[in-house]
Amino acid sequence: MVTFVLVAGARLGAWAWDDVVPHLRAAGHGVRPLTLSGLAEKRDVPAGQRTHVRDVVDEVERRDLRDVVLVGHSYAGIPVGQAAGRIGDRLRRVVFVDAEVPADGASFLSAWPDGGAAVTARIAENGGHWPVAPTSHYAGHGLTEEQIARIVAGSTPQPGATLTEPALLDRPLAELPATYVLCRLAGAEPPPAVAGLWAGGHWERAEMDTGHWPMFSRPRELARLLLAAADA
């Protein structure tokens, strides 16, 4: 039995995994969906990038979890990728689901056009938070209207410091036992850093013919990929 620690992307909480969790538990594994500080039911907790890394590490260490598969979706790849290097032999594998990956000294916004200046401006205009995305943001990702409404209704503004603070890697990404899941409706190619790791044969590659939020659009298929990654 392994334990999956599931961390969803920006503006989302543990609830985003509700349709995936039953499939993993039915296969006999432990599952810990995690809400990061400043989001969902923890929305009143101050948070930055380092806070989110601690959230993940603390979840593993406080519960004395072993044989852990860390799963980071979208933004959450940044804190999860850092946490994976800090939990030592507790880590079985890390799975990045259509995610950004951390680069030492770089923030989530570093790779964005103009260094994320437009997002940084929106954060400043909205009390230090990245506002919830509109319904139109989710078009073209294989989601039903009901699924989009559910995402929008459950989302909370993202604490701005989580996007602007730099990552600090304790272990090079290439050393991690990792799988990257590319969701093809979100883009035919992964981030350049991931393409390099694929090309070097360091990470396992998986793909889904769906959009950026597969925990909603294809939860059963995503669960199957996570189970396969745990056995890789």
Protein Blocks (a to p, Z undefined) as FASTA:
>chain_A
ZZddddddehiafklmmmmmmmmmmnopacdddddehiajllmpccdfklmmmmmmmmmm
mnopghiacddehjlmmmmmmmmmmnojmbmbdcdehiacddehiafklmpghhlmmmmm
mmmmngopacdddfklmgonlpafklmmmmmmmpccddfklmmpccddfbdfklpccddd
ddfklocbdcfklmmmmmnomaccddddddfklmlmmmmlmmmmmmmmmmZZ
